[in-house]
């Protein structure tokens, strides 16, 4: 099974934090609403989005759970390969040589779509 190092987890948290405003836009949520759904405060969401605080691993997994239940956010994550194969293998408890199961088809218009923040 894939085991992620702390460095890999920290890098994934950094990547998701960079995309958080776009993900929130796709989810049509305010910072307060996202924080409520994920179990942390609006202030924490703001700090993560502005780079004043680092996203924790548990916060990343909470955000990913919310995103997985929204088609547009899910497509954006897959189309932009935000977390990559190792994250999926880790979550799905796969060996490195076994490709992860991907259960989303990305619509062509999402692949090249830009989002205003």
C-alpha positions in Angstrom: 0.0 0.0 0.0 1.1 3.5 -0.7 2.3 5.3 2.4 2.6 9.1 2.2 5.5 10.8 3.9 4.9 13.9 6.0 6.6 15.9 3.3 4.2 14.6 0.6 1.2 15.4 2.9 2.5 18.9 3.5 3.0 19.5 -0.2 -0.6 18.2 -0.9 -1.9 20.6 1.7 -0.1 23.4 0.1 -1.5 22.6 -3.3 -5.1 22.3 -2.1 -4.7 25.6 -0.2 -3.7 27.3 -3.5 -6.8 26.0 -5.2 -9.2 26.6 -2.2 -10.7 29.8 -3.5 -11.5 28.2 -6.9 -12.9 25.1 -5.2 -15.1 27.3 -2.9 -16.3 29.1 -6.0 -17.3 25.8 -7.6 -19.0 24.7 -4.5 -20.8 28.1 -4.3 -19.9 28.4 -0.7 -18.7 31.3 1.5 -15.7 30.9 3.7 -18.1 30.5 6.7 -20.1 27.9 4.9 -17.1 25.9 3.8 -15.7 26.1 7.3 -19.0 24.9 8.8 -19.1 21.9 6.5 -15.5 21.0 7.1 -15.5 21.6 10.9 -13.3 24.7 11.1 -13.8 28.4 11.3 -14.3 31.0 8.6 -11.2 32.7 10.0 -9.2 29.5 9.4 -10.5 29.2 5.8 -9.4 32.9 5.2 -6.0 32.3 6.8 -5.4 29.2 4.6 -6.6 31.0 1.4 -4.3 34.0 2.1 -1.3 31.9 3.0 -1.3 33.1 6.6 -1.8 29.6 7.9 -0.9 26.2 6.6 -3.7 23.7 5.9 -3.5 20.6 8.1 -3.9 17.1 6.8 -7.3 16.7 8.5 -8.5 19.9 7.0 -7.4 18.7 3.5 -9.3 15.5 3.9 -12.4 17.4 5.1 -12.3 19.7 2.1 -11.8 16.7 -0.3 -14.8 15.0 1.2 -17.0 18.0 0.5 -15.5 18.4 -3.0 -16.1 14.7 -3.8 -19.8 15.3 -3.3 -20.0 18.1 -5.9 -19.6 17.3 -9.5 -18.0 20.6 -10.7 -15.5 20.6 -7.8 -14.7 16.9 -8.4 -14.2 17.5 -12.1 -11.9 20.5 -11.4 -9.8 18.3 -9.0 -9.4 15.5 -11.5 -8.9 17.8 -14.6 -6.2 19.7 -12.9 -4.6 16.6 -11.2 -4.6 18.6 -8.0 -3.6 15.7 -5.7 -2.3 13.2 -8.2 -2.2 9.4 -8.3 -0.4 8.8 -5.0 -3.2 10.5 -3.0 -5.8 8.4 -4.7 -3.7 5.2 -4.2 -3.2 6.2 -0.5 -7.0 6.8 0.1 -8.0 3.7 -1.8 -5.3 1.6 -0.1 -3.7 0.5 -3.4 -0.1 -0.6 -4.1 2.0 1.8 -6.0 1.9 -0.4 -9.1 -1.9 -0.6 -9.1 -3.7 2.4 -10.7 -6.3 4.1 -8.6 -10.0 3.8 -9.4 -11.3 7.0 -10.9 -15.0 7.4 -10.9 -15.5 10.7 -12.7 -15.7 11.7 -16.3 -14.5 15.2 -16.8 -16.6 17.3 -19.2 -14.4 18.9 -21.9 -15.6 22.4 -21.0 -14.3 22.0 -17.5 -10.7 21.1 -18.6 -9.9 24.5 -20.1 -12.2 26.6 -17.9 -10.8 29.5 -16.0 -12.4 30.9 -12.8 -12.4 34.4 -11.5 -11.8 34.7 -7.8 
